[in-house]
Amino acid sequence: MTALFDCDYCLVGGGLQSGLLATALRHYQPHARVRILERTAQLAGNHTWSFHSTDVRPEFRNWFSQLPHHQWPSYRVRFGDYHRVVKLGYNSIEANQFRRFIADLAAASDAHLQLTMNADVKHLHRHHVQLDSDESISAHCVIDCRGPQPTMADTGLGFQKFFGWEVQLHRPWHCDSPIIMDVPVDQTDGFRFIYVLPFEPQRLLLQDTYFSDSAAVDPILSAASLTAYLQEHGHRDFTVTRTEHGCLPMPFAAPRRPSATALAAGYRGGWFHVATGYSLPLAVELADQVAQVPPSQAERELTQLRRRHQWRSRFGRLLNRLLFRLVPPNARQQIFRRFYQSLPESVIGRFYAHDFSQLDALRVLLGRPPRPLHFRRFLRSFQESL
């Protein structure tokens, strides 16, 4: 580390990736000077991050386990007459808990973590960040951890979009494990399902979720769907305490990577599972690997990590092209039903963790394709996805 810079690591964006990097750096490099810049008034936004227990490798848990999160031993999926309990372990991190954890980390007497809110970035470079306020920050390593690249919208994309409620029920919910896919008969606007997290017996997060060609979220339609879902399960009296909505990119075309002026992590750098839209598995691995090396070696570490996951991202884009370009919206649920009906838990776990083998990838593809799927068009899509 060198005193020539204002800090050793400047993390731009106050979301999941920056928080994970700060936590891992605290573990591996407790004397590193870290600064997080967030453009809004608070860290972490209004999000819930969920993950399988197998998404976090045992060697990462020596620092990751410090983070507050809900834990369940299993979860359920429901596709009409097909139900399955998946015994992989499921977890969720709430934004308010994550925010408090990072704030406490910065407030510790021996901490070298500085949080700067309402920091609009004007210019960003490898060792320098210029804010709209004209404040200039120099860093041994600048890492851009903001949202997706603006240019991502120019590539082929599908979307996982959702609108959710956190609700307080007047009596306990009937199921104490998450239901990550409860698939209704109505499959308009893509593959649609209800997602349920029982944080407490009478406190739930419900999301109306779509794997859709469109990024538009209809809050009125989703609110009606969530109300009907609760009523179907005997809960007519409830209080909505928080709303949450979002849209995760699911690209099916090869990415266009503009020349970066700084290292990029999180969604900004394409560090997410392209076939699910979720970022936590790769964000945790990235944080662990980068935090173990000096800031001067962070770029090399990111390059090696990208190479390690490159073919899996290509395979994910192929799956997305199958989903969003070759299968009609009302038939897409067949893909996910077959995924859960045909694959053992070990393969499901490795797939979500972005740690699947080539044999696993073949098993994901095998089986009777959804109707109507044109086989020749499917073969042609390989080249477009790679």
ChimeraX attribute file (.defattr): number of C-alpha atoms within 10 A of each C-alpha:
attribute: neighborCount
match mode: 1-to-1
recipient: residues
	/A:1	13
	/A:2	10
	/A:3	10
	/A:4	10
	/A:5	16
	/A:6	17
	/A:7	23
	/A:8	25
	/A:9	25
	/A:10	29
	/A:11	29
	/A:12	26
	/A:13	28
	/A:14	24
	/A:15	25
	/A:16	25
	/A:17	28
	/A:18	29
	/A:19	26
	/A:20	24
	/A:21	27
	/A:22	28
	/A:23	24
	/A:24	24
	/A:25	25
	/A:26	21
	/A:27	16
	/A:28	15
	/A:29	15
	/A:30	16
	/A:31	15
	/A:32	21
	/A:33	23
	/A:34	24
	/A:35	24
	/A:36	24
	/A:37	26
	/A:38	25
	/A:39	17
	/A:40	15
	/A:41	10
	/A:42	16
	/A:43	26
	/A:44	23
	/A:45	17
	/A:46	15
	/A:47	17
	/A:48	16
	/A:49	15
	/A:50	20
	/A:51	19
	/A:52	24
	/A:53	21
	/A:54	19
	/A:55	24
	/A:56	18
	/A:57	13
	/A:58	11
	/A:59	10
	/A:60	15
	/A:61	13
	/A:62	10
	/A:63	16
	/A:64	19
	/A:65	11
	/A:66	10
	/A:67	16
	/A:68	14
	/A:69	16
	/A:70	15
	/A:71	18
	/A:72	19
	/A:73	14
	/A:74	18
	/A:75	22
	/A:76	18
	/A:77	22
	/A:78	19
	/A:79	19
	/A:80	11
	/A:81	5
	/A:82	10
	/A:83	15
	/A:84	13
	/A:85	14
	/A:86	17
	/A:87	16
	/A:88	17
	/A:89	18
	/A:90	22
	/A:91	19
	/A:92	18
	/A:93	18
	/A:94	17
	/A:95	19
	/A:96	15
	/A:97	15
	/A:98	24
	/A:99	19
	/A:100	14
	/A:101	17
	/A:102	21
	/A:103	16
	/A:104	12
	/A:105	19
	/A:106	19
	/A:107	14
	/A:108	10
	/A:109	8
	/A:110	10
	/A:111	16
	/A:112	19
	/A:113	25
	/A:114	16
	/A:115	18
	/A:116	17
	/A:117	15
	/A:118	13
	/A:119	20
	/A:120	17
	/A:121	19
	/A:122	13
	/A:123	13
	/A:124	18
	/A:125	17
	/A:126	17
	/A:127	20
	/A:128	19
	/A:129	22
	/A:130	17
	/A:131	17
	/A:132	11
	/A:133	11
	/A:134	12
	/A:135	11
	/A:136	14
	/A:137	17
	/A:138	19
	/A:139	25
	/A:140	21
	/A:141	25
	/A:142	27
	/A:143	29
	/A:144	26
	/A:145	28
	/A:146	23
	/A:147	14
	/A:148	17
	/A:149	16
	/A:150	8
	/A:151	11
	/A:152	17
	/A:153	11
	/A:154	11
	/A:155	13
	/A:156	19
	/A:157	23
	/A:158	26
	/A:159	23
	/A:160	23
	/A:161	24
	/A:162	26
	/A:163	23
	/A:164	23
	/A:165	22
	/A:166	20
	/A:167	19
	/A:168	20
	/A:169	19
	/A:170	13
	/A:171	13
	/A:172	15
	/A:173	18
	/A:174	11
	/A:175	12
	/A:176	15
	/A:177	19
	/A:178	25
	/A:179	21
	/A:180	19
	/A:181	22
	/A:182	19
	/A:183	19
	/A:184	15
	/A:185	10
	/A:186	11
	/A:187	16
	/A:188	12
	/A:189	14
	/A:190	25
	/A:191	26
	/A:192	26
	/A:193	25
	/A:194	24
	/A:195	21
	/A:196	23
	/A:197	24
	/A:198	22
	/A:199	19
	/A:200	14
	/A:201	14
	/A:202	15
	/A:203	21
	/A:204	21
	/A:205	22
	/A:206	26
	/A:207	26
	/A:208	27
	/A:209	26
	/A:210	23
	/A:211	28
	/A:212	23
	/A:213	19
	/A:214	15
	/A:215	18
	/A:216	12
	/A:217	17
	/A:218	13
	/A:219	15
	/A:220	9
	/A:221	11
	/A:222	19
	/A:223	17
	/A:224	11
	/A:225	15
	/A:226	19
	/A:227	16
	/A:228	14
	/A:229	18
	/A:230	17
	/A:231	13
	/A:232	10
	/A:233	10
	/A:234	12
	/A:235	16
	/A:236	14
	/A:237	12
	/A:238	16
	/A:239	13
	/A:240	14
	/A:241	12
	/A:242	12
	/A:243	17
	/A:244	16
	/A:245	18
	/A:246	16
	/A:247	20
	/A:248	21
	/A:249	25
	/A:250	27
	/A:251	29
	/A:252	29
	/A:253	21
	/A:254	16
	/A:255	17
	/A:256	11
	/A:257	11
	/A:258	8
	/A:259	6
	/A:260	12
	/A:261	15
	/A:262	17
	/A:263	19
	/A:264	21
	/A:265	26
	/A:266	26
	/A:267	22
	/A:268	19
	/A:269	20
	/A:270	21
	/A:271	26
	/A:272	23
	/A:273	26
	/A:274	26
	/A:275	26
	/A:276	20
	/A:277	20
	/A:278	22
	/A:279	22
	/A:280	23
	/A:281	23
	/A:282	24
	/A:283	22
	/A:284	22
	/A:285	20
	/A:286	23
	/A:287	24
	/A:288	23
	/A:289	18
	/A:290	21
	/A:291	24
	/A:292	16
	/A:293	15
	/A:294	15
	/A:295	19
	/A:296	12
	/A:297	13
	/A:298	19
	/A:299	16
	/A:300	13
	/A:301	17
	/A:302	19
	/A:303	10
	/A:304	12
	/A:305	17
	/A:306	16
	/A:307	10
	/A:308	12
	/A:309	16
	/A:310	13
	/A:311	13
	/A:312	21
	/A:313	24
	/A:314	22
	/A:315	19
	/A:316	24
	/A:317	28
	/A:318	24
	/A:319	26
	/A:320	25
	/A:321	25
	/A:322	23
	/A:323	26
	/A:324	23
	/A:325	19
	/A:326	20
	/A:327	22
	/A:328	18
	/A:329	19
	/A:330	16
	/A:331	17
	/A:332	22
	/A:333	23
	/A:334	16
	/A:335	22
	/A:336	15
	/A:337	18
	/A:338	17
	/A:339	18
	/A:340	20
	/A:341	13
	/A:342	14
	/A:343	14
	/A:344	11
	/A:345	13
	/A:346	13
	/A:347	19
	/A:348	20
	/A:349	21
	/A:350	17
	/A:351	22
	/A:352	18
	/A:353	22
	/A:354	20
	/A:355	18
	/A:356	17
	/A:357	13
	/A:358	12
	/A:359	9
	/A:360	17
	/A:361	17
	/A:362	10
	/A:363	14
	/A:364	19
	/A:365	13
	/A:366	12
	/A:367	12
	/A:368	9
	/A:369	14
	/A:370	18
	/A:371	14
	/A:372	10
	/A:373	15
	/A:374	12
	/A:375	11
	/A:376	8
	/A:377	12
	/A:378	15
	/A:379	11
	/A:380	10
	/A:381	20
	/A:382	16
	/A:383	10
	/A:384	14
	/A:385	22
	/A:386	17
